[in-house]
């Protein structure tokens, strides 16, 4: 398509309508201040509002509960400042009905003809169930079982690859094909899923950290906050609210 053809498109945000048809994908475009310009129906539903207009012109901090919204806005501002794309960030979201959901989030800057950043676009894809019908599934099954049953122990990629009788590169390739995640992301996801369940109980954060394979309380808290968006203590409080 040449430049003339591009200029003839009446609706430059035609992709919004395509993303409206994807219930497992959040899509958005934001301006240079991190305010929503375009959203799809999935985001509207996830935010618990009735119309797209309820989100337009607002930042994530105005839409999502604290501290989630402020964390998402911080991501936006980093991208808008030219600090790099957010590339398949594994995140655990807590939706308005308090149901948790795993997703991979990607954000990239939008530039004008002169290269100036004038906004950003992003998607957040729900993680699908593992593809057990994939012909490669049985090749990594033992490694996955090791992660699921021994997430409280140190888990090294060379050891997991040896269990699967393949190289580390092969292991990573098969994991991406079946889980849409790297082996490291599967380990993080498994540990934090267990942690989020334990946080609904009475165990201390320090006890949960050890039970989930973290060497110390601070390492666990850093990983939990980086992935979930809140600290373990804040997450526990949100479950009670």
Short mmCIF file of the C-alpha atoms (twelve columns), coordinates in Angstrom:
data_MODEL
# 
_entry.id   MODEL 
# 
loop_
_atom_site.group_PDB 
_atom_site.id 
_atom_site.type_symbol 
_atom_site.label_atom_id 
_atom_site.label_alt_id 
_atom_site.label_comp_id 
_atom_site.label_asym_id 
_atom_site.label_seq_id 
_atom_site.Cartn_x 
_atom_site.Cartn_y 
_atom_site.Cartn_z 
_atom_site.pdbx_PDB_model_num 
ATOM 1   C CA . UNK A 1   0.000   0.000   0.000  1 
ATOM 2   C CA . UNK A 2   1.557   3.341   -1.037 1 
ATOM 3   C CA . UNK A 3   1.259   6.634   0.845  1 
ATOM 4   C CA . UNK A 4   -1.683  7.786   -1.260 1 
ATOM 5   C CA . UNK A 5   -3.650  4.635   -0.435 1 
ATOM 6   C CA . UNK A 6   -2.974  5.078   3.269  1 
ATOM 7   C CA . UNK A 7   -4.349  8.604   3.176  1 
ATOM 8   C CA . UNK A 8   -7.543  7.373   1.548  1 
ATOM 9   C CA . UNK A 9   -8.441  5.173   4.554  1 
ATOM 10  C CA . UNK A 10  -11.387 6.903   6.214  1 
ATOM 11  C CA . UNK A 11  -10.982 5.164   9.560  1 
ATOM 12  C CA . UNK A 12  -7.331  4.942   10.588 1 
ATOM 13  C CA . UNK A 13  -8.410  3.006   13.684 1 
ATOM 14  C CA . UNK A 14  -10.187 0.302   11.691 1 
ATOM 15  C CA . UNK A 15  -8.324  -2.313  13.771 1 
ATOM 16  C CA . UNK A 16  -10.485 -1.397  16.759 1 
ATOM 17  C CA . UNK A 17  -13.390 -3.248  15.154 1 
ATOM 18  C CA . UNK A 18  -11.239 -6.301  14.537 1 
ATOM 19  C CA . UNK A 19  -10.135 -6.392  18.171 1 
ATOM 20  C CA . UNK A 20  -13.748 -6.003  19.295 1 
ATOM 21  C CA . UNK A 21  -14.269 -9.516  17.961 1 
ATOM 22  C CA . UNK A 22  -11.553 -11.015 20.188 1 
ATOM 23  C CA . UNK A 23  -12.891 -11.687 23.711 1 
ATOM 24  C CA . UNK A 24  -9.507  -12.876 25.006 1 
ATOM 25  C CA . UNK A 25  -7.502  -9.836  23.844 1 
ATOM 26  C CA . UNK A 26  -7.482  -6.330  25.329 1 
ATOM 27  C CA . UNK A 27  -6.527  -3.655  22.782 1 
ATOM 28  C CA . UNK A 28  -5.899  0.041   23.309 1 
ATOM 29  C CA . UNK A 29  -4.273  3.158   21.888 1 
ATOM 30  C CA . UNK A 30  -3.208  6.000   24.192 1 
ATOM 31  C CA . UNK A 31  -2.044  9.550   23.606 1 
ATOM 32  C CA . UNK A 32  1.232   11.135  24.708 1 
ATOM 33  C CA . UNK A 33  -0.140  11.536  28.256 1 
ATOM 34  C CA . UNK A 34  -1.226  7.920   28.605 1 
ATOM 35  C CA . UNK A 35  -4.928  8.672   28.079 1 
ATOM 36  C CA . UNK A 36  -7.128  6.188   26.237 1 
ATOM 37  C CA . UNK A 37  -7.906  7.171   22.653 1 
ATOM 38  C CA . UNK A 38  -9.089  3.793   21.343 1 
ATOM 39  C CA . UNK A 39  -10.255 0.736   23.306 1 
ATOM 40  C CA . UNK A 40  -11.975 -2.519  22.428 1 
ATOM 41  C CA . UNK A 41  -15.033 -4.136  24.005 1 
ATOM 42  C CA . UNK A 42  -12.937 -6.601  26.012 1 
ATOM 43  C CA . UNK A 43  -11.244 -3.776  27.916 1 
ATOM 44  C CA . UNK A 44  -14.625 -2.160  28.559 1 
ATOM 45  C CA . UNK A 45  -15.906 -5.407  30.029 1 
ATOM 46  C CA . UNK A 46  -12.779 -6.027  32.114 1 
ATOM 47  C CA . UNK A 47  -13.017 -2.542  33.597 1 
ATOM 48  C CA . UNK A 48  -16.629 -3.087  34.618 1 
ATOM 49  C CA . UNK A 49  -18.013 -0.132  32.645 1 
ATOM 50  C CA . UNK A 50  -20.795 -0.094  30.059 1 
ATOM 51  C CA . UNK A 51  -19.385 1.933   27.185 1 
ATOM 52  C CA . UNK A 52  -16.094 2.791   25.533 1 
ATOM 53  C CA . UNK A 53  -16.790 6.462   26.188 1 
ATOM 54  C CA . UNK A 54  -16.434 5.790   29.911 1 
ATOM 55  C CA . UNK A 55  -12.734 5.062   29.340 1 
ATOM 56  C CA . UNK A 56  -11.766 7.545   26.638 1 
ATOM 57  C CA . UNK A 57  -9.657  10.469  27.840 1 
ATOM 58  C CA . UNK A 58  -8.711  8.720   31.084 1 
ATOM 59  C CA . UNK A 59  -5.434  7.212   32.201 1 
ATOM 60  C CA . UNK A 60  -5.037  3.739   33.692 1 
ATOM 61  C CA . UNK A 61  -4.693  5.351   37.122 1 
ATOM 62  C CA . UNK A 62  -8.214  6.752   36.732 1 
ATOM 63  C CA . UNK A 63  -9.688  3.474   35.515 1 
ATOM 64  C CA . UNK A 64  -8.113  0.699   37.575 1 
ATOM 65  C CA . UNK A 65  -8.048  0.304   41.342 1 
ATOM 66  C CA . UNK A 66  -4.981  1.489   43.225 1 
ATOM 67  C CA . UNK A 67  -2.194  0.452   43.010 1 
ATOM 68  C CA . UNK A 68  -2.831  -1.461  39.761 1 
ATOM 69  C CA . UNK A 69  -3.791  1.627   37.793 1 
ATOM 70  C CA . UNK A 70  -0.744  3.602   38.903 1 
ATOM 71  C CA . UNK A 71  1.528   0.686   37.984 1 
ATOM 72  C CA . UNK A 72  0.014   0.452   34.502 1 
ATOM 73  C CA . UNK A 73  0.398   4.213   34.086 1 
ATOM 74  C CA . UNK A 74  4.056   3.956   35.104 1 
ATOM 75  C CA . UNK A 75  4.507   1.353   32.340 1 
ATOM 76  C CA . UNK A 76  2.854   3.710   29.863 1 
ATOM 77  C CA . UNK A 77  5.007   6.678   30.822 1 
ATOM 78  C CA . UNK A 78  8.182   4.603   30.489 1 
ATOM 79  C CA . UNK A 79  7.198   3.568   26.958 1 
ATOM 80  C CA . UNK A 80  6.197   7.154   26.088 1 
ATOM 81  C CA . UNK A 81  9.560   8.388   27.387 1 
ATOM 82  C CA . UNK A 82  11.347  6.161   24.884 1 
ATOM 83  C CA . UNK A 83  12.654  3.677   27.444 1 
ATOM 84  C CA . UNK A 84  11.738  0.723   25.251 1 
ATOM 85  C CA . UNK A 85  8.816   -1.527  24.435 1 
ATOM 86  C CA . UNK A 86  7.069   -3.656  27.015 1 
ATOM 87  C CA . UNK A 87  7.485   -7.054  25.402 1 
ATOM 88  C CA . UNK A 88  5.286   -9.982  26.503 1 
ATOM 89  C CA . UNK A 89  5.247   -9.018  30.166 1 
ATOM 90  C CA . UNK A 90  3.691   -11.853 32.185 1 
ATOM 91  C CA . UNK A 91  1.028   -10.349 34.429 1 
ATOM 92  C CA . UNK A 92  -1.616  -11.577 36.841 1 
ATOM 93  C CA . UNK A 93  -4.673  -9.322  36.781 1 
ATOM 94  C CA . UNK A 94  -7.376  -9.204  39.430 1 
ATOM 95  C CA . UNK A 95  -10.617 -8.372  37.635 1 
ATOM 96  C CA . UNK A 96  -13.581 -6.451  39.148 1 
ATOM 97  C CA . UNK A 97  -15.266 -9.710  40.192 1 
ATOM 98  C CA . UNK A 98  -12.014 -10.647 42.000 1 
ATOM 99  C CA . UNK A 99  -11.255 -13.481 39.573 1 
ATOM 100 C CA . UNK A 100 -7.532  -13.681 38.772 1 
ATOM 101 C CA . UNK A 101 -6.403  -13.978 35.164 1 
ATOM 102 C CA . UNK A 102 -2.998  -14.464 33.566 1 
ATOM 103 C CA . UNK A 103 -2.030  -12.555 30.457 1 
ATOM 104 C CA . UNK A 104 0.895   -11.416 28.338 1 
ATOM 105 C CA . UNK A 105 1.048   -7.659  27.820 1 
ATOM 106 C CA . UNK A 106 2.839   -5.804  25.050 1 
ATOM 107 C CA . UNK A 107 3.107   -2.024  24.649 1 
ATOM 108 C CA . UNK A 108 4.914   -0.095  21.928 1 
ATOM 109 C CA . UNK A 109 5.335   3.623   21.162 1 
ATOM 110 C CA . UNK A 110 3.615   5.305   18.218 1 
ATOM 111 C CA . UNK A 111 5.685   7.873   16.339 1 
ATOM 112 C CA . UNK A 112 4.896   10.668  13.916 1 
ATOM 113 C CA . UNK A 113 6.630   11.161  10.554 1 
ATOM 114 C CA . UNK A 114 9.507   12.910  12.327 1 
ATOM 115 C CA . UNK A 115 10.101  10.066  14.757 1 
ATOM 116 C CA . UNK A 116 8.579   11.846  17.763 1 
ATOM 117 C CA . UNK A 117 6.654   9.613   20.166 1 
ATOM 118 C CA . UNK A 118 3.031   10.769  20.136 1 
ATOM 119 C CA . UNK A 119 1.317   7.865   21.868 1 
ATOM 120 C CA . UNK A 120 1.377   4.128   22.377 1 
ATOM 121 C CA . UNK A 121 -0.532  1.026   21.384 1 
ATOM 122 C CA . UNK A 122 -0.886  -2.146  23.363 1 
ATOM 123 C CA . UNK A 123 -2.489  -5.527  23.649 1 
ATOM 124 C CA . UNK A 124 -2.935  -7.885  26.557 1 
ATOM 125 C CA . UNK A 125 -3.583  -11.516 25.606 1 
ATOM 126 C CA . UNK A 126 -5.193  -13.988 27.972 1 
ATOM 127 C CA . UNK A 127 -3.091  -17.102 28.376 1 
ATOM 128 C CA . UNK A 128 -4.772  -20.095 26.792 1 
ATOM 129 C CA . UNK A 129 -4.812  -23.558 28.275 1 
ATOM 130 C CA . UNK A 130 -1.784  -25.692 27.511 1 
ATOM 131 C CA . UNK A 131 -1.912  -27.347 24.111 1 
ATOM 132 C CA . UNK A 132 -1.814  -30.988 25.215 1 
ATOM 133 C CA . UNK A 133 -2.672  -32.107 21.667 1 
ATOM 134 C CA . UNK A 134 0.542   -30.640 20.313 1 
ATOM 135 C CA . UNK A 135 2.847   -33.416 19.128 1 
ATOM 136 C CA . UNK A 136 5.652   -31.887 21.211 1 
ATOM 137 C CA . UNK A 137 3.652   -31.967 24.448 1 
ATOM 138 C CA . UNK A 138 4.871   -35.385 25.577 1 
ATOM 139 C CA . UNK A 139 8.488   -34.287 25.082 1 
ATOM 140 C CA . UNK A 140 8.284   -31.634 27.806 1 
ATOM 141 C CA . UNK A 141 5.686   -33.305 30.045 1 
ATOM 142 C CA . UNK A 142 8.270   -34.605 32.530 1 
ATOM 143 C CA . UNK A 143 9.926   -31.194 32.802 1 
ATOM 144 C CA . UNK A 144 6.553   -29.532 33.375 1 
ATOM 145 C CA . UNK A 145 5.671   -32.126 36.010 1 
ATOM 146 C CA . UNK A 146 8.956   -31.321 37.753 1 
ATOM 147 C CA . UNK A 147 7.987   -27.637 37.872 1 
ATOM 148 C CA . UNK A 148 4.464   -28.337 39.109 1 
ATOM 149 C CA . UNK A 149 5.500   -30.778 41.819 1 
ATOM 150 C CA . UNK A 150 8.755   -29.168 42.960 1 
ATOM 151 C CA . UNK A 151 8.252   -25.419 42.500 1 
ATOM 152 C CA . UNK A 152 9.512   -24.963 46.068 1 
ATOM 153 C CA . UNK A 153 12.967  -26.137 44.972 1 
ATOM 154 C CA . UNK A 154 15.648  -24.483 42.821 1 
ATOM 155 C CA . UNK A 155 14.764  -25.113 39.163 1 
ATOM 156 C CA . UNK A 156 17.552  -24.669 36.619 1 
ATOM 157 C CA . UNK A 157 16.967  -24.740 32.869 1 
ATOM 158 C CA . UNK A 158 19.838  -27.189 32.146 1 
ATOM 159 C CA . UNK A 159 18.323  -29.626 34.658 1 
ATOM 160 C CA . UNK A 160 14.843  -29.291 33.150 1 
ATOM 161 C CA . UNK A 161 16.301  -29.751 29.671 1 
ATOM 162 C CA . UNK A 162 18.092  -32.896 30.817 1 
ATOM 163 C CA . UNK A 163 14.821  -34.274 32.206 1 
ATOM 164 C CA . UNK A 164 13.223  -33.666 28.808 1 
ATOM 165 C CA . UNK A 165 16.298  -35.128 27.066 1 
ATOM 166 C CA . UNK A 166 16.837  -32.054 24.925 1 
ATOM 167 C CA . UNK A 167 18.936  -28.897 24.777 1 
ATOM 168 C CA . UNK A 168 17.963  -25.704 26.586 1 
ATOM 169 C CA . UNK A 169 17.203  -24.062 23.230 1 
ATOM 170 C CA . UNK A 170 14.868  -26.922 22.280 1 
ATOM 171 C CA . UNK A 171 13.155  -26.777 25.664 1 
ATOM 172 C CA . UNK A 172 12.514  -23.061 25.294 1 
ATOM 173 C CA . UNK A 173 11.164  -23.547 21.774 1 
ATOM 174 C CA . UNK A 174 8.739   -26.285 22.829 1 
ATOM 175 C CA . UNK A 175 7.529   -24.332 25.856 1 
ATOM 176 C CA . UNK A 176 6.737   -21.322 23.672 1 
ATOM 177 C CA . UNK A 177 4.877   -23.554 21.228 1 
ATOM 178 C CA . UNK A 178 2.760   -25.265 23.904 1 
ATOM 179 C CA . UNK A 179 2.391   -22.654 26.670 1 
ATOM 180 C CA . UNK A 180 3.132   -19.371 24.863 1 
ATOM 181 C CA . UNK A 181 5.629   -18.874 27.697 1 
ATOM 182 C CA . UNK A 182 9.316   -19.450 28.280 1 
ATOM 183 C CA . UNK A 183 10.315  -22.097 30.863 1 
ATOM 184 C CA . UNK A 184 11.255  -19.297 33.258 1 
ATOM 185 C CA . UNK A 185 7.829   -17.690 32.867 1 
ATOM 186 C CA . UNK A 186 6.148   -21.053 33.528 1 
ATOM 187 C CA . UNK A 187 8.178   -21.388 36.739 1 
ATOM 188 C CA . UNK A 188 7.186   -17.870 37.836 1 
ATOM 189 C CA . UNK A 189 3.547   -18.485 36.948 1 
ATOM 190 C CA . UNK A 190 3.459   -21.792 38.854 1 
ATOM 191 C CA . UNK A 191 5.065   -20.305 41.956 1 
ATOM 192 C CA . UNK A 192 2.897   -17.197 42.023 1 
ATOM 193 C CA . UNK A 193 -0.296  -19.170 41.408 1 
ATOM 194 C CA . UNK A 194 0.561   -21.173 44.518 1 
ATOM 195 C CA . UNK A 195 1.436   -17.995 46.398 1 
ATOM 196 C CA . UNK A 196 -1.835  -16.285 45.467 1 
ATOM 197 C CA . UNK A 197 -3.767  -19.284 46.814 1 
ATOM 198 C CA . UNK A 198 -1.746  -19.289 50.047 1 
ATOM 199 C CA . UNK A 199 -2.308  -15.563 50.531 1 
ATOM 200 C CA . UNK A 200 -6.001  -16.339 51.017 1 
ATOM 201 C CA . UNK A 201 -4.980  -18.264 54.148 1 
ATOM 202 C CA . UNK A 202 -3.200  -17.387 57.369 1 
ATOM 203 C CA . UNK A 203 0.444   -18.182 56.562 1 
ATOM 204 C CA . UNK A 204 2.851   -15.272 56.836 1 
ATOM 205 C CA . UNK A 205 4.336   -13.753 53.688 1 
ATOM 206 C CA . UNK A 206 7.756   -15.036 54.762 1 
ATOM 207 C CA . UNK A 207 6.399   -18.578 55.119 1 
ATOM 208 C CA . UNK A 208 4.722   -18.381 51.712 1 
ATOM 209 C CA . UNK A 209 7.949   -17.133 50.139 1 
ATOM 210 C CA . UNK A 210 9.854   -20.195 51.346 1 
ATOM 211 C CA . UNK A 211 7.024   -22.551 50.408 1 
ATOM 212 C CA . UNK A 212 7.073   -21.191 46.862 1 
ATOM 213 C CA . UNK A 213 10.791  -21.595 46.287 1 
ATOM 214 C CA . UNK A 214 12.096  -18.106 47.028 1 
ATOM 215 C CA . UNK A 215 15.328  -17.760 48.938 1 
ATOM 216 C CA . UNK A 216 14.177  -14.761 50.907 1 
ATOM 217 C CA . UNK A 217 11.154  -12.592 51.609 1 
ATOM 218 C CA . UNK A 218 12.382  -9.607  49.585 1 
ATOM 219 C CA . UNK A 219 13.055  -11.660 46.436 1 
ATOM 220 C CA . UNK A 220 9.540   -13.057 46.602 1 
ATOM 221 C CA . UNK A 221 8.006   -9.619  47.137 1 
ATOM 222 C CA . UNK A 222 9.931   -8.133  44.189 1 
ATOM 223 C CA . UNK A 223 8.847   -10.931 41.849 1 
ATOM 224 C CA . UNK A 224 5.252   -10.838 43.046 1 
ATOM 225 C CA . UNK A 225 5.003   -7.078  42.606 1 
ATOM 226 C CA . UNK A 226 6.667   -7.153  39.171 1 
ATOM 227 C CA . UNK A 227 4.192   -9.755  37.930 1 
ATOM 228 C CA . UNK A 228 0.998   -9.049  39.864 1 
ATOM 229 C CA . UNK A 229 1.404   -5.292  40.222 1 
ATOM 230 C CA . UNK A 230 0.983   -5.222  43.989 1 
ATOM 231 C CA . UNK A 231 2.895   -6.587  46.969 1 
ATOM 232 C CA . UNK A 232 1.805   -9.889  48.553 1 
ATOM 233 C CA . UNK A 233 0.420   -7.972  51.539 1 
ATOM 234 C CA . UNK A 234 -1.582  -5.640  49.289 1 
ATOM 235 C CA . UNK A 235 -2.908  -8.606  47.304 1 
ATOM 236 C CA . UNK A 236 -4.025  -10.318 50.517 1 
ATOM 237 C CA . UNK A 237 -5.865  -7.179  51.568 1 
ATOM 238 C CA . UNK A 238 -7.548  -6.892  48.176 1 
ATOM 239 C CA . UNK A 239 -8.845  -10.451 48.524 1 
ATOM 240 C CA . UNK A 240 -10.467 -9.469  51.823 1 
ATOM 241 C CA . UNK A 241 -12.050 -6.221  50.576 1 
# 
